Amino acid sequence: MKRIAIVGEIGSGKTFAAKLFALPTFNADNEVNKIYNKSRVTYKKLRKKLPKFIYSFPIKKNELSNAVNKNAKNLKIITKIVHPLVRQRMNIFLRKNKKKGGVILDIPLYFENKINKNDDIIIFIESPKKKINKALKKRQKSNTKLLKKLGLMQISKNVKKKRSDYVIKNDFKSENLKKKIKIIKKEIFEK
């Protein structure tokens, strides 16, 4: 099974690119949302650590945002509780799909959480900052302050690019992205 990781800046089009591969996909952001909506254990842990901010279940994103906006250290508290669960779910996903030809890992903190393996195929999605900002403004309930703090957790885009096997320039035109992914997918699976 080939592990293909899609990396890039927040709002660069990673999730859209991941879908174009039409392979089983592990989307870390979706898993985090499921944890916030369904895990009472996570709620209790967060409530215990951040009682001034977390007070309702399912966990509300605005409560988390308020905690992080008040103190950036709260982001570390949240990630320390949530990330091990995401990693556990990723491992279940990988075991479930081990007989498939390939899987996509759509994980924003792929390098930062040391999920990368030597034989992973890494694709960096590069997008112009203006287009990223425009895309982020379109997102529902986009919190720019929080996105900046999350961005600070990530290693630089130049480091990610250097560590990637492929770089795709995303101009936010779906036909162009589809063509580029088709070429890369063919190259990966013909090796």
C-alpha positions, 0 to 999 in steps of 0.5 A, a space after each residue: 500500500 502506497 501512503 500519499 500525504 497531501 501537505 500545504 498551507 491552510 486553505 491551499 486546496 489540500 482536501 480538494 486535491 486529496 478527493 481528486 485521487 479517488 483513493 481511500 482518504 484519511 482526513 484529519 480535520 474530519 476526524 477532529 470534528 467527529 471527536 468534538 461531536 461524539 467523544 464525551 471523554 474528550 469533552 470531559 478532559 478539555 472541560 477539566 483543563 479549560 473550565 473557563 472556556 469549554 462548557 457544553 457538549 458537543 464541543 463548540 468550535 467557538 469555545 475552542 477558538 475563545 480559549 486559543 484567542 485568550 491564550 495561545 498555550 491553550 492550543 497546546 493543551 487542546 492538541 495534547 488531548 486531541 492529537 493522540 485520538 486522531 493518530 489512533 483513528 489514522 492507524 485504524 484507517 491504515 489497518 483497514 485499508 492495508 490491502 488497497 493499492 494506495 491511501 491518501 493522508 490529508 493531515 495538516 500537521 503531517 510533519 509536525 506530528 511526525 507521522 511521515 515515514 521514509 517511503 511516504 509519497 509527499 505532495 505539496 500543494 502550493 497556492 498564491 497567498 491572495 487565493 488562499 485568503 480569498 478561499 479562507 474568507 469563503 469558508 463558513 465561520 472562518 476565524 482569521 485569528 485562530 487560523 494565524 495561530 494554527 499556521 504558526 504551529 506549522 513548519 515553513 512552507 519552504 521546508 515542506 516543499 523541500 521535503 516533498 516528492 511533488 509540488 503542485 501549483 494550485 491556481 484554484 481552477 479545478 480542471 488544471 488541478 485534475 490534470 496535474 493529479 492525473 499525471 502524478 497518480 499515473 506516475 506513482 502507480 506505474 513505479 
